[in-house]
Amino acid sequence: MPKKSQVIQLSDEEYIQLRQYVREGKKSSRAITRARVLLLSDDHVPDEEICQQLDVGRVTVYRIRRKYQQNL
């Protein structure tokens, strides 16, 4: 199983906000996908599984996590 290059650890507040963001479904599908990538990454789901579940590429997952970490 490939190892993640970036580990995401969301705070409880961030986790709740992202879950609510996804549940409402009022944003663009791209924004919701980004939120889902972060949520799955926080749950330690392997990259390959995230890619399959959300139908995105590995590079997309990597870029979303990298951008999140840069904005901390």
PQR file with spaces between the fields and no chain letter, atoms N, CA, C, O and H, PARSE charges and radii, in Angstrom:
ATOM       1  N    MET     1       0.855   -1.175    0.000 -0.4000 1.5000
ATOM       2  CA   MET     1       0.000    0.000    0.000 -0.0000 2.0000
ATOM       3  C    MET     1       0.900    1.238    0.000  0.5500 1.7000
ATOM       4  O    MET     1       1.796    1.333    0.839 -0.5500 1.4000
ATOM       5  N    PRO     2       0.687    2.198   -0.925 -0.5600 1.5000
ATOM       6  CA   PRO     2       1.514    3.391   -0.983  0.2800 2.0000
ATOM       7  C    PRO     2       1.320    4.257    0.255  0.5500 1.7000
ATOM       8  O    PRO     2       0.228    4.339    0.818 -0.5500 1.4000
ATOM       9  N    LYS     3       2.401    4.895    0.658 -0.4000 1.5000
ATOM      10  CA   LYS     3       2.359    5.748    1.825 -0.0000 2.0000
ATOM      11  C    LYS     3       1.989    7.166    1.400  0.5500 1.7000
ATOM      12  O    LYS     3       2.395    7.625    0.332 -0.5500 1.4000
ATOM      13  H    LYS     3       3.288    4.828    0.201  0.4000 1.0000
ATOM      14  N    LYS     4       1.220    7.855    2.234 -0.4000 1.5000
ATOM      15  CA   LYS     4       0.848    9.226    1.938 -0.0000 2.0000
ATOM      16  C    LYS     4       2.038   10.139    2.120  0.5500 1.7000
ATOM      17  O    LYS     4       2.836    9.955    3.039 -0.5500 1.4000
ATOM      18  H    LYS     4       0.890    7.483    3.102  0.4000 1.0000
ATOM      19  N    SER     5       2.158   11.117    1.254 -0.4000 1.5000
ATOM      20  CA   SER     5       3.235   12.077    1.386 -0.0000 2.0000
ATOM      21  C    SER     5       2.863   13.187    2.359  0.5500 1.7000
ATOM      22  O    SER     5       3.740   13.839    2.926 -0.5500 1.4000
ATOM      23  H    SER     5       1.509   11.266    0.508  0.4000 1.0000
ATOM      24  N    GLN     6       1.585   13.401    2.550 -0.4000 1.5000
ATOM      25  CA   GLN     6       1.132   14.463    3.449 -0.0000 2.0000
ATOM      26  C    GLN     6       0.057   13.903    4.370  0.5500 1.7000
ATOM      27  O    GLN     6      -0.861   13.214    3.926 -0.5500 1.4000
ATOM      28  H    GLN     6       0.873   12.871    2.090  0.4000 1.0000
ATOM      29  N    VAL     7       0.181   14.203    5.636 -0.4000 1.5000
ATOM      30  CA   VAL     7      -0.808   13.752    6.608 -0.0000 2.0000
ATOM      31  C    VAL     7      -1.679   14.945    6.972  0.5500 1.7000
ATOM      32  O    VAL     7      -1.179   16.018    7.309 -0.5500 1.4000
ATOM      33  H    VAL     7       0.927   14.763    5.996  0.4000 1.0000
ATOM      34  N    ILE     8      -2.976   14.743    6.899 -0.4000 1.5000
ATOM      35  CA   ILE     8      -3.930   15.801    7.232 -0.0000 2.0000
ATOM      36  C    ILE     8      -4.536   15.488    8.587  0.5500 1.7000
ATOM      37  O    ILE     8      -5.016   14.380    8.825 -0.5500 1.4000
ATOM      38  H    ILE     8      -3.383   13.871    6.625  0.4000 1.0000
ATOM      39  N    GLN     9      -4.509   16.469    9.467 -0.4000 1.5000
ATOM      40  CA   GLN     9      -5.136   16.308   10.769 -0.0000 2.0000
ATOM      41  C    GLN     9      -6.024   17.530   10.983  0.5500 1.7000
ATOM      42  O    GLN     9      -5.546   18.613   11.322 -0.5500 1.4000
ATOM      43  H    GLN     9      -4.119   17.369    9.274  0.4000 1.0000
ATOM      44  N    LEU    10      -7.317   17.336   10.779 -0.4000 1.5000
ATOM      45  CA   LEU    10      -8.278   18.419   10.936 -0.0000 2.0000
ATOM      46  C    LEU    10      -8.624   18.593   12.400  0.5500 1.7000
ATOM      47  O    LEU    10      -8.690   17.625   13.157 -0.5500 1.4000
ATOM      48  H    LEU    10      -7.706   16.456   10.503  0.4000 1.0000
ATOM      49  N    SER    11      -8.845   19.842   12.791 -0.4000 1.5000
ATOM      50  CA   SER    11      -9.344   20.082   14.140 -0.0000 2.0000
ATOM      51  C    SER    11     -10.810   19.653   14.182  0.5500 1.7000
ATOM      52  O    SER    11     -11.437   19.470   13.139 -0.5500 1.4000
ATOM      53  H    SER    11      -8.792   20.628   12.176  0.4000 1.0000
ATOM      54  N    ASP    12     -11.347   19.496   15.369 -0.4000 1.5000
ATOM      55  CA   ASP    12     -12.753   19.112   15.497 -0.0000 2.0000
ATOM      56  C    ASP    12     -13.661   20.122   14.805  0.5500 1.7000
ATOM      57  O    ASP    12     -14.637   19.749   14.154 -0.5500 1.4000
ATOM      58  H    ASP    12     -10.838   19.645   16.217  0.4000 1.0000
ATOM      59  N    GLU    13     -13.335   21.393   14.951 -0.4000 1.5000
ATOM      60  CA   GLU    13     -14.135   22.458   14.336 -0.0000 2.0000
ATOM      61  C    GLU    13     -14.079   22.376   12.810  0.5500 1.7000
ATOM      62  O    GLU    13     -15.107   22.498   12.144 -0.5500 1.4000
ATOM      63  H    GLU    13     -12.542   21.695   15.480  0.4000 1.0000
ATOM      64  N    GLU    14     -12.886   22.171   12.259 -0.4000 1.5000
ATOM      65  CA   GLU    14     -12.736   22.050   10.813 -0.0000 2.0000
ATOM      66  C    GLU    14     -13.499   20.833   10.286  0.5500 1.7000
ATOM      67  O    GLU    14     -14.163   20.902    9.251 -0.5500 1.4000
ATOM      68  H    GLU    14     -12.051   22.072   12.801  0.4000 1.0000
ATOM      69  N    TYR    15     -13.394   19.729   11.008 -0.4000 1.5000
ATOM      70  CA   TYR    15     -14.081   18.502   10.601 -0.0000 2.0000
ATOM      71  C    TYR    15     -15.594   18.729   10.546  0.5500 1.7000
ATOM      72  O    TYR    15     -16.246   18.343    9.576 -0.5500 1.4000
ATOM      73  H    TYR    15     -12.855   19.673   11.849  0.4000 1.0000
ATOM      74  N    ILE    16     -16.142   19.346   11.572 -0.4000 1.5000
ATOM      75  CA   ILE    16     -17.585   19.609   11.626 -0.0000 2.0000
ATOM      76  C    ILE    16     -18.000   20.547   10.496  0.5500 1.7000
ATOM      77  O    ILE    16     -19.029   20.333    9.856 -0.5500 1.4000
ATOM      78  H    ILE    16     -15.612   19.659   12.360  0.4000 1.0000
ATOM      79  N    GLN    17     -17.202   21.583   10.249 -0.4000 1.5000
ATOM      80  CA   GLN    17     -17.520   22.534    9.183 -0.0000 2.0000
ATOM      81  C    GLN    17     -17.503   21.864    7.813  0.5500 1.7000
ATOM      82  O    GLN    17     -18.388   22.107    6.992 -0.5500 1.4000
ATOM      83  H    GLN    17     -16.366   21.757   10.769  0.4000 1.0000
ATOM      84  N    LEU    18     -16.506   21.027    7.566 -0.4000 1.5000
ATOM      85  CA   LEU    18     -16.435   20.352    6.278 -0.0000 2.0000
ATOM      86  C    LEU    18     -17.571   19.355    6.101  0.5500 1.7000
ATOM      87  O    LEU    18     -18.135   19.253    5.011 -0.5500 1.4000
ATOM      88  H    LEU    18     -15.788   20.830    8.233  0.4000 1.0000
ATOM      89  N    ARG    19     -17.919   18.618    7.153 -0.4000 1.5000
ATOM      90  CA   ARG    19     -19.040   17.671    7.074 -0.0000 2.0000
ATOM      91  C    ARG    19     -20.337   18.418    6.748  0.5500 1.7000
ATOM      92  O    ARG    19     -21.125   17.969    5.916 -0.5500 1.4000
ATOM      93  H    ARG    19     -17.461   18.701    8.038  0.4000 1.0000
ATOM      94  N    GLN    20     -20.548   19.538    7.395 -0.4000 1.5000
ATOM      95  CA   GLN    20     -21.740   20.345    7.149 -0.0000 2.0000
ATOM      96  C    GLN    20     -21.725   20.895    5.720  0.5500 1.7000
ATOM      97  O    GLN    20     -22.758   20.924    5.050 -0.5500 1.4000
ATOM      98  H    GLN    20     -19.908   19.904    8.070  0.4000 1.0000
ATOM      99  N    TYR    21     -20.574   21.320    5.269 -0.4000 1.5000
ATOM     100  CA   TYR    21     -20.385   21.849    3.918 -0.0000 2.0000
ATOM     101  C    TYR    21     -20.784   20.807    2.875  0.5500 1.7000
ATOM     102  O    TYR    21     -21.465   21.122    1.899 -0.5500 1.4000
ATOM     103  H    TYR    21     -19.735   21.297    5.813  0.4000 1.0000
ATOM     104  N    VAL    22     -20.354   19.564    3.091 -0.4000 1.5000
ATOM     105  CA   VAL    22     -20.665   18.476    2.153 -0.0000 2.0000
ATOM     106  C    VAL    22     -22.147   18.118    2.226  0.5500 1.7000
ATOM     107  O    VAL    22     -22.776   17.888    1.193 -0.5500 1.4000
ATOM     108  H    VAL    22     -19.801   19.309    3.884  0.4000 1.0000
ATOM     109  N    ARG    23     -22.705   18.070    3.418 -0.4000 1.5000
ATOM     110  CA   ARG    23     -24.115   17.686    3.579 -0.0000 2.0000
ATOM     111  C    ARG    23     -25.070   18.681    2.940  0.5500 1.7000
ATOM     112  O    ARG    23     -26.083   18.289    2.360 -0.5500 1.4000
ATOM     113  H    ARG    23     -22.194   18.256    4.257  0.4000 1.0000
ATOM     114  N    GLU    24     -24.749   19.973    3.044 -0.4000 1.5000
ATOM     115  CA   GLU    24     -25.629   20.993    2.480 -0.0000 2.0000
ATOM     116  C    GLU    24     -25.701   20.873    0.964  0.5500 1.7000
ATOM     117  O    GLU    24     -26.776   21.011    0.380 -0.5500 1.4000
ATOM     118  H    GLU    24     -23.927   20.291    3.515  0.4000 1.0000
ATOM     119  N    GLY    25     -24.569   20.616    0.327 -0.4000 1.5000
ATOM     120  CA   GLY    25     -24.533   20.420   -1.117 -0.0000 2.0000
ATOM     121  C    GLY    25     -24.884   21.644   -1.933  0.5500 1.7000
ATOM     122  O    GLY    25     -25.309   21.520   -3.082 -0.5500 1.4000
ATOM     123  H    GLY    25     -23.696   20.503    0.801  0.4000 1.0000
ATOM     124  N    LYS    26     -24.714   22.829   -1.361 -0.4000 1.5000
ATOM     125  CA   LYS    26     -25.091   24.061   -2.062 -0.0000 2.0000
ATOM     126  C    LYS    26     -23.919   24.708   -2.792  0.5500 1.7000
ATOM     127  O    LYS    26     -24.098   25.718   -3.472 -0.5500 1.4000
ATOM     128  H    LYS    26     -24.369   22.930   -0.428  0.4000 1.0000
ATOM     129  N    LYS    27     -22.741   24.147   -2.663 -0.4000 1.5000
ATOM     130  CA   LYS    27     -21.557   24.692   -3.309 -0.0000 2.0000
ATOM     131  C    LYS    27     -21.297   23.942   -4.612  0.5500 1.7000
ATOM     132  O    LYS    27     -22.028   23.016   -4.964 -0.5500 1.4000
ATOM     133  H    LYS    27     -22.596   23.326   -2.111  0.4000 1.0000
ATOM     134  N    SER    28     -20.256   24.349   -5.317 -0.4000 1.5000
ATOM     135  CA   SER    28     -19.905   23.678   -6.572 -0.0000 2.0000
ATOM     136  C    SER    28     -19.427   22.262   -6.281  0.5500 1.7000
ATOM     137  O    SER    28     -18.959   21.962   -5.183 -0.5500 1.4000
ATOM     138  H    SER    28     -19.662   25.101   -5.031  0.4000 1.0000
ATOM     139  N    SER    29     -19.551   21.410   -7.267 -0.4000 1.5000
ATOM     140  CA   SER    29     -19.125   20.024   -7.081 -0.0000 2.0000
ATOM     141  C    SER    29     -17.616   19.947   -6.831  0.5500 1.7000
ATOM     142  O    SER    29     -17.157   19.066   -6.103 -0.5500 1.4000
ATOM     143  H    SER    29     -19.932   21.653   -8.160  0.4000 1.0000
ATOM     144  N    ARG    30     -16.852   20.849   -7.419 -0.4000 1.5000
ATOM     145  CA   ARG    30     -15.400   20.876   -7.187 -0.0000 2.0000
ATOM     146  C    ARG    30     -15.085   21.196   -5.737  0.5500 1.7000
ATOM     147  O    ARG    30     -14.206   20.579   -5.136 -0.5500 1.4000
ATOM     148  H    ARG    30     -17.225   21.564   -8.010  0.4000 1.0000
ATOM     149  N    ALA    31     -15.801   22.159   -5.176 -0.4000 1.5000
ATOM     150  CA   ALA    31     -15.573   22.544   -3.782 -0.0000 2.0000
ATOM     151  C    ALA    31     -15.962   21.404   -2.839  0.5500 1.7000
ATOM     152  O    ALA    31     -15.276   21.154   -1.848 -0.5500 1.4000
ATOM     153  H    ALA    31     -16.516   22.661   -5.664  0.4000 1.0000
ATOM     154  N    ILE    32     -17.040   20.728   -3.143 -0.4000 1.5000
ATOM     155  CA   ILE    32     -17.477   19.602   -2.316 -0.0000 2.0000
ATOM     156  C    ILE    32     -16.478   18.453   -2.426  0.5500 1.7000
ATOM     157  O    ILE    32     -16.196   17.783   -1.433 -0.5500 1.4000
ATOM     158  H    ILE    32     -17.597   20.930   -3.948  0.4000 1.0000
ATOM     159  N    THR    33     -15.948   18.222   -3.609 -0.4000 1.5000
ATOM     160  CA   THR    33     -14.939   17.176   -3.788 -0.0000 2.0000
ATOM     161  C    THR    33     -13.691   17.493   -2.975  0.5500 1.7000
ATOM     162  O    THR    33     -13.110   16.600   -2.359 -0.5500 1.4000
ATOM     163  H    THR    33     -16.177   18.766   -4.416  0.4000 1.0000
ATOM     164  N    ARG    34     -13.277   18.748   -2.968 -0.4000 1.5000
ATOM     165  CA   ARG    34     -12.112   19.138   -2.167 -0.0000 2.0000
ATOM     166  C    ARG    34     -12.365   18.866   -0.691  0.5500 1.7000
ATOM     167  O    ARG    34     -11.487   18.365    0.011 -0.5500 1.4000
ATOM     168  H    ARG    34     -13.749   19.473   -3.469  0.4000 1.0000
ATOM     169  N    ALA    35     -13.555   19.194   -0.225 -0.4000 1.5000
ATOM     170  CA   ALA    35     -13.902   18.941    1.177 -0.0000 2.0000
ATOM     171  C    ALA    35     -13.885   17.438    1.470  0.5500 1.7000
ATOM     172  O    ALA    35     -13.401   17.017    2.521 -0.5500 1.4000
ATOM     173  H    ALA    35     -14.268   19.602   -0.796  0.4000 1.0000
ATOM     174  N    ARG    36     -14.401   16.648    0.565 -0.4000 1.5000
ATOM     175  CA   ARG    36     -14.418   15.192    0.760 -0.0000 2.0000
ATOM     176  C    ARG    36     -13.007   14.612    0.793  0.5500 1.7000
ATOM     177  O    ARG    36     -12.727   13.709    1.581 -0.5500 1.4000
ATOM     178  H    ARG    36     -14.794   16.990   -0.289  0.4000 1.0000
ATOM     179  N    VAL    37     -12.130   15.117   -0.047 -0.4000 1.5000
ATOM     180  CA   VAL    37     -10.734   14.649   -0.044 -0.0000 2.0000
ATOM     181  C    VAL    37     -10.116   14.912    1.330  0.5500 1.7000
ATOM     182  O    VAL    37      -9.454   14.039    1.890 -0.5500 1.4000
ATOM     183  H    VAL    37     -12.358   15.850   -0.688  0.4000 1.0000
ATOM     184  N    LEU    38     -10.329   16.099    1.867 -0.4000 1.5000
ATOM     185  CA   LEU    38      -9.771   16.429    3.180 -0.0000 2.0000
ATOM     186  C    LEU    38     -10.368   15.559    4.277  0.5500 1.7000
ATOM     187  O    LEU    38      -9.653   15.112    5.173 -0.5500 1.4000
ATOM     188  H    LEU    38     -10.867   16.808    1.412  0.4000 1.0000
ATOM     189  N    LEU    39     -11.665   15.318    4.212 -0.4000 1.5000
ATOM     190  CA   LEU    39     -12.313   14.474    5.223 -0.0000 2.0000
ATOM     191  C    LEU    39     -11.795   13.045    5.164  0.5500 1.7000
ATOM     192  O    LEU    39     -11.504   12.447    6.200 -0.5500 1.4000
ATOM     193  H    LEU    39     -12.246   15.681    3.484  0.4000 1.0000
ATOM     194  N    LEU    40     -11.679   12.498    3.967 -0.4000 1.5000
ATOM     195  CA   LEU    40     -11.172   11.137    3.834 -0.0000 2.0000
ATOM     196  C    LEU    40      -9.700   11.053    4.228  0.5500 1.7000
ATOM     197  O    LEU    40      -9.270   10.058    4.810 -0.5500 1.4000
ATOM     198  H    LEU    40     -11.916   12.984    3.126  0.4000 1.0000
ATOM     199  N    SER    41      -8.936   12.077    3.918 -0.4000 1.5000
ATOM     200  CA   SER    41      -7.531   12.099    4.312 -0.0000 2.0000
ATOM     201  C    SER    41      -7.394   12.131    5.828  0.5500 1.7000
ATOM     202  O    SER    41      -6.520   11.478    6.399 -0.5500 1.4000
ATOM     203  H    SER    41      -9.285   12.886    3.445  0.4000 1.0000
ATOM     204  N    ASP    42      -8.263   12.894    6.467 -0.4000 1.5000
ATOM     205  CA   ASP    42      -8.256   12.960    7.932 -0.0000 2.0000
ATOM     206  C    ASP    42      -8.610   11.612    8.550  0.5500 1.7000
ATOM     207  O    ASP    42      -8.144   11.286    9.642 -0.5500 1.4000
ATOM     208  H    ASP    42      -8.973   13.425    6.004  0.4000 1.0000
ATOM     209  N    ASP    43      -9.427   10.835    7.858 -0.4000 1.5000
ATOM     210  CA   ASP    43      -9.815    9.500    8.330 -0.0000 2.0000
ATOM     211  C    ASP    43      -8.786    8.436    7.953  0.5500 1.7000
ATOM     212  O    ASP    43      -9.036    7.247    8.147 -0.5500 1.4000
ATOM     213  H    ASP    43      -9.805   11.101    6.971  0.4000 1.0000
ATOM     214  N    HIS    44      -7.632    8.845    7.416 -0.4000 1.5000
ATOM     215  CA   HIS    44      -6.525    7.960    7.046 -0.0000 2.0000
ATOM     216  C    HIS    44      -6.900    6.941    5.972  0.5500 1.7000
ATOM     217  O    HIS    44      -6.436    5.801    5.990 -0.5500 1.4000
ATOM     218  H    HIS    44      -7.429    9.812    7.259  0.4000 1.0000
ATOM     219  N    VAL    45      -7.744    7.369    5.041 -0.4000 1.5000
ATOM     220  CA   VAL    45      -8.104    6.526    3.901 -0.0000 2.0000
ATOM     221  C    VAL    45      -6.949    6.598    2.903  0.5500 1.7000
ATOM     222  O    VAL    45      -6.479    7.695    2.601 -0.5500 1.4000
ATOM     223  H    VAL    45      -8.121    8.295    5.026  0.4000 1.0000
ATOM     224  N    PRO    46      -6.479    5.462    2.383 -0.5600 1.5000
ATOM     225  CA   PRO    46      -5.366    5.476    1.419  0.2800 2.0000
ATOM     226  C    PRO    46      -5.710    6.271    0.156  0.5500 1.7000
ATOM     227  O    PRO    46      -6.869    6.356   -0.249 -0.5500 1.4000
ATOM     228  N    ASP    47      -4.682    6.846   -0.448 -0.4000 1.5000
ATOM     229  CA   ASP    47      -4.857    7.673   -1.646 -0.0000 2.0000
ATOM     230  C    ASP    47      -5.610    6.947   -2.754  0.5500 1.7000
ATOM     231  O    ASP    47      -6.508    7.517   -3.373 -0.5500 1.4000
ATOM     232  H    ASP    47      -3.740    6.777   -0.119  0.4000 1.0000
ATOM     233  N    GLU    48      -5.252    5.705   -3.001 -0.4000 1.5000
ATOM     234  CA   GLU    48      -5.909    4.943   -4.073 -0.0000 2.0000
ATOM     235  C    GLU    48      -7.411    4.827   -3.840  0.5500 1.7000
ATOM     236  O    GLU    48      -8.205    4.932   -4.775 -0.5500 1.4000
ATOM     237  H    GLU    48      -4.523    5.241   -2.498  0.4000 1.0000
ATOM     238  N    GLU    49      -7.786    4.613   -2.599 -0.4000 1.5000
ATOM     239  CA   GLU    49      -9.208    4.489   -2.280 -0.0000 2.0000
ATOM     240  C    GLU    49      -9.930    5.825   -2.434  0.5500 1.7000
ATOM     241  O    GLU    49     -11.070    5.865   -2.898 -0.5500 1.4000
ATOM     242  H    GLU    49      -7.142    4.528   -1.840  0.4000 1.0000
ATOM     243  N    ILE    50      -9.273    6.913   -2.048 -0.4000 1.5000
ATOM     244  CA   ILE    50      -9.852    8.252   -2.231 -0.0000 2.0000
ATOM     245  C    ILE    50     -10.076    8.493   -3.718  0.5500 1.7000
ATOM     246  O    ILE    50     -11.134    8.973   -4.124 -0.5500 1.4000
ATOM     247  H    ILE    50      -8.348    6.880   -1.671  0.4000 1.0000
ATOM     248  N    CYS    51      -9.087    8.162   -4.518 -0.4000 1.5000
ATOM     249  CA   CYS    51      -9.190    8.353   -5.973 -0.0000 2.0000
ATOM     250  C    CYS    51     -10.364    7.567   -6.548  0.5500 1.7000
ATOM     251  O    CYS    51     -11.109    8.083   -7.381 -0.5500 1.4000
ATOM     252  H    CYS    51      -8.227    7.772   -4.188  0.4000 1.0000
ATOM     253  N    GLN    52     -10.530    6.338   -6.111 -0.4000 1.5000
ATOM     254  CA   GLN    52     -11.622    5.501   -6.612 -0.0000 2.0000
ATOM     255  C    GLN    52     -12.979    6.003   -6.134  0.5500 1.7000
ATOM     256  O    GLN    52     -13.925    6.076   -6.919 -0.5500 1.4000
ATOM     257  H    GLN    52      -9.925    5.920   -5.434  0.4000 1.0000
ATOM     258  N    GLN    53     -13.080    6.345   -4.864 -0.4000 1.5000
ATOM     259  CA   GLN    53     -14.358    6.789   -4.318 -0.0000 2.0000
ATOM     260  C    GLN    53     -14.847    8.088   -4.949  0.5500 1.7000
ATOM     261  O    GLN    53     -16.036    8.251   -5.220 -0.5500 1.4000
ATOM     262  H    GLN    53     -12.312    6.285   -4.226  0.4000 1.0000
ATOM     263  N    LEU    54     -13.914    9.012   -5.178 -0.4000 1.5000
ATOM     264  CA   LEU    54     -14.295   10.343   -5.657 -0.0000 2.0000
ATOM     265  C    LEU    54     -14.051   10.547   -7.146  0.5500 1.7000
ATOM     266  O    LEU    54     -14.361   11.606   -7.692 -0.5500 1.4000
ATOM     267  H    LEU    54     -12.947    8.880   -4.957  0.4000 1.0000
ATOM     268  N    ASP    55     -13.498    9.537   -7.798 -0.4000 1.5000
ATOM     269  CA   ASP    55     -13.213    9.609   -9.230 -0.0000 2.0000
ATOM     270  C    ASP    55     -12.321   10.806   -9.569  0.5500 1.7000
ATOM     271  O    ASP    55     -12.623   11.601  -10.459 -0.5500 1.4000
ATOM     272  H    ASP    55     -13.247    8.676   -7.355  0.4000 1.0000
ATOM     273  N    VAL    56     -11.212   10.909   -8.829 -0.4000 1.5000
ATOM     274  CA   VAL    56     -10.213   11.946   -9.071 -0.0000 2.0000
ATOM     275  C    VAL    56      -8.843   11.272   -9.178  0.5500 1.7000
ATOM     276  O    VAL    56      -8.685   10.114   -8.791 -0.5500 1.4000
ATOM     277  H    VAL    56     -10.966   10.263   -8.106  0.4000 1.0000
ATOM     278  N    GLY    57      -7.874   11.988   -9.695 -0.4000 1.5000
ATOM     279  CA   GLY    57      -6.533   11.453   -9.839 -0.0000 2.0000
ATOM     280  C    GLY    57      -5.697   11.667   -8.589  0.5500 1.7000
ATOM     281  O    GLY    57      -6.045   12.467   -7.721 -0.5500 1.4000
ATOM     282  H    GLY    57      -8.003   12.929  -10.010  0.4000 1.0000
ATOM     283  N    ARG    58      -4.597   10.946   -8.510 -0.4000 1.5000
ATOM     284  CA   ARG    58      -3.686   11.058   -7.367 -0.0000 2.0000
ATOM     285  C    ARG    58      -3.119   12.466   -7.258  0.5500 1.7000
ATOM     286  O    ARG    58      -2.943   12.983   -6.155 -0.5500 1.4000
ATOM     287  H    ARG    58      -4.314   10.296   -9.215  0.4000 1.0000
ATOM     288  N    VAL    59      -2.834   13.082   -8.389 -0.4000 1.5000
ATOM     289  CA   VAL    59      -2.273   14.434   -8.381 -0.0000 2.0000
ATOM     290  C    VAL    59      -3.277   15.411   -7.780  0.5500 1.7000
ATOM     291  O    VAL    59      -2.895   16.329   -7.055 -0.5500 1.4000
ATOM     292  H    VAL    59      -2.977   12.662   -9.285  0.4000 1.0000
ATOM     293  N    THR    60      -4.544   15.217   -8.076 -0.4000 1.5000
ATOM     294  CA   THR    60      -5.592   16.075   -7.515 -0.0000 2.0000
ATOM     295  C    THR    60      -5.611   15.960   -5.999  0.5500 1.7000
ATOM     296  O    THR    60      -5.678   16.970   -5.297 -0.5500 1.4000
ATOM     297  H    THR    60      -4.855   14.470   -8.665  0.4000 1.0000
ATOM     298  N    VAL    61      -5.553   14.747   -5.498 -0.4000 1.5000
ATOM     299  CA   VAL    61      -5.543   14.517   -4.051 -0.0000 2.0000
ATOM     300  C    VAL    61      -4.324   15.185   -3.430  0.5500 1.7000
ATOM     301  O    VAL    61      -4.431   15.855   -2.403 -0.5500 1.4000
ATOM     302  H    VAL    61      -5.499   13.927   -6.068  0.4000 1.0000
ATOM     303  N    TYR    62      -3.178   15.002   -4.050 -0.4000 1.5000
ATOM     304  CA   TYR    62      -1.937   15.594   -3.557 -0.0000 2.0000
ATOM     305  C    TYR    62      -2.043   17.124   -3.504  0.5500 1.7000
ATOM     306  O    TYR    62      -1.680   17.744   -2.504 -0.5500 1.4000
ATOM     307  H    TYR    62      -3.091   14.458   -4.885  0.4000 1.0000
ATOM     308  N    ARG    63      -2.538   17.717   -4.580 -0.4000 1.5000
ATOM     309  CA   ARG    63      -2.629   19.184   -4.649 -0.0000 2.0000
ATOM     310  C    ARG    63      -3.610   19.750   -3.631  0.5500 1.7000
ATOM     311  O    ARG    63      -3.348   20.799   -3.043 -0.5500 1.4000
ATOM     312  H    ARG    63      -2.832   17.213   -5.392  0.4000 1.0000
ATOM     313  N    ILE    64      -4.720   19.082   -3.416 -0.4000 1.5000
ATOM     314  CA   ILE    64      -5.702   19.550   -2.435 -0.0000 2.0000
ATOM     315  C    ILE    64      -5.089   19.543   -1.045  0.5500 1.7000
ATOM     316  O    ILE    64      -5.230   20.509   -0.295 -0.5500 1.4000
ATOM     317  H    ILE    64      -4.932   18.229   -3.894  0.4000 1.0000
ATOM     318  N    ARG    65      -4.404   18.451   -0.696 -0.4000 1.5000
ATOM     319  CA   ARG    65      -3.785   18.367    0.631 -0.0000 2.0000
ATOM     320  C    ARG    65      -2.648   19.379    0.781  0.5500 1.7000
ATOM     321  O    ARG    65      -2.501   19.999    1.835 -0.5500 1.4000
ATOM     322  H    ARG    65      -4.289   17.666   -1.305  0.4000 1.0000
ATOM     323  N    ARG    66      -1.849   19.545   -0.266 -0.4000 1.5000
ATOM     324  CA   ARG    66      -0.741   20.502   -0.214 -0.0000 2.0000
ATOM     325  C    ARG    66      -1.275   21.924   -0.019  0.5500 1.7000
ATOM     326  O    ARG    66      -0.742   22.684    0.789 -0.5500 1.4000
ATOM     327  H    ARG    66      -1.968   19.042   -1.122  0.4000 1.0000
ATOM     328  N    LYS    67      -2.314   22.273   -0.753 -0.4000 1.5000
ATOM     329  CA   LYS    67      -2.881   23.617   -0.635 -0.0000 2.0000
ATOM     330  C    LYS    67      -3.478   23.840    0.763  0.5500 1.7000
ATOM     331  O    LYS    67      -3.358   24.926    1.330 -0.5500 1.4000
ATOM     332  H    LYS    67      -2.746   21.655   -1.409  0.4000 1.0000
ATOM     333  N    TYR    68      -4.112   22.817    1.298 -0.4000 1.5000
ATOM     334  CA   TYR    68      -4.660   22.921    2.651 -0.0000 2.0000
ATOM     335  C    TYR    68      -3.539   23.187    3.654  0.5500 1.7000
ATOM     336  O    TYR    68      -3.676   24.055    4.517 -0.5500 1.4000
ATOM     337  H    TYR    68      -4.210   21.935    0.837  0.4000 1.0000
ATOM     338  N    GLN    69      -2.432   22.450    3.549 -0.4000 1.5000
ATOM     339  CA   GLN    69      -1.323   22.611    4.487 -0.0000 2.0000
ATOM     340  C    GLN    69      -0.660   23.970    4.334  0.5500 1.7000
ATOM     341  O    GLN    69      -0.193   24.533    5.325 -0.5500 1.4000
ATOM     342  H    GLN    69      -2.321   21.746    2.848  0.4000 1.0000
ATOM     343  N    GLN    70      -0.604   24.511    3.130 -0.4000 1.5000
ATOM     344  CA   GLN    70       0.000   25.817    2.918 -0.0000 2.0000
ATOM     345  C    GLN    70      -0.846   26.920    3.534  0.5500 1.7000
ATOM     346  O    GLN    70      -0.319   27.966    3.913 -0.5500 1.4000
ATOM     347  H    GLN    70      -0.983   24.054    2.325  0.4000 1.0000
ATOM     348  N    ASN    71      -2.144   26.701    3.636 -0.4000 1.5000
ATOM     349  CA   ASN    71      -3.050   27.717    4.173 -0.0000 2.0000
ATOM     350  C    ASN    71      -3.199   27.653    5.687  0.5500 1.7000
ATOM     351  O    ASN    71      -3.969   28.423    6.261 -0.5500 1.4000
ATOM     352  H    ASN    71      -2.572   25.851    3.328  0.4000 1.0000
ATOM     353  N    LEU    72      -2.486   26.761    6.334 -0.4000 1.5000
ATOM     354  CA   LEU    72      -2.573   26.660    7.804 -0.0000 2.0000
ATOM     355  C    LEU    72      -1.921   27.836    8.468  0.5500 1.7000
ATOM     356  O    LEU    72      -1.899   27.917    9.696 -0.5500 1.4000
ATOM     357  H    LEU    72      -1.860   26.135    5.868  0.4000 1.0000
